């Protein structure tokens, strides 16, 4: 992605903020038309009983790696910062937005993330923003090793119960790394525009049994089979120095199958 001036950076975020505000206003307008009775019919997202909530500790900080796209490094000679782009605030991150609208191939994955206060039994932290990014089914990263795309990257804001949800694909396993998803947490959407404002940069570790199930069954993940056989959590250069509890906290609880896709639930504990 090309370098952006301060004005362009602000302009992109303003578009996203305005879009969110418009959605909220439209919803209020609909409720106003139908009165209190109609409001009672609106069911908010239920509080998800995540297995990780039984264990609530602060997630350890981890490297953003070489492909963050958050303004901290360069790609193709330009500063790469997707956080400045209008359109990055989105739930479905499978397709690129902007000059390309190509979609990443792979098994569908719904990732439901709770953002909580680790000092308060992971009590919800509404309004916090989370940016996630990960590789394709064949181990490439948009903006960098797939330079013409910006898919598999997006930002969401935690709702009143602390939840942010993304629709994506199950990542592949590339040589030398355990299958993972990167993320950065920000105290609000307003400041989720530059890596310097993140309060936590870390990664989710995907469960071994699900990785094997996906890679063995689905075309497009062939290289992941041999790559996974040569790596483990204990040998991974990111996860290997974490405690068992930290690895458990960073590993989503995953359900589903290769045909219909998967749902992954995970809690991020912040030491705030």
Secondary structure, 3 states (H helix, E strand, C coil): CCCCCHHHHHHHHHHHHHHHHHHHHHHHHHHHHHHHHHHCCCCCCCCCCCHHHHCCCCCCCCCCCCCCCEEEEEECCEEEEHHHCCCCECCECCECCCCCCCECCCCEEEEEEEEEEHHHCCEECCCCEEEEECCCCCCCCECCCECCCCCCEEEEECCCCCEEEEEEECCCCCCCCCCEEEEEEECCHHHCCCHHHEEEEEEEECCHHHHHHHHHHCCCCHHHHHHHHCCCCCCCCCCCCCCHHHHHHHECEEEEECCCEEEEEEEEEECC
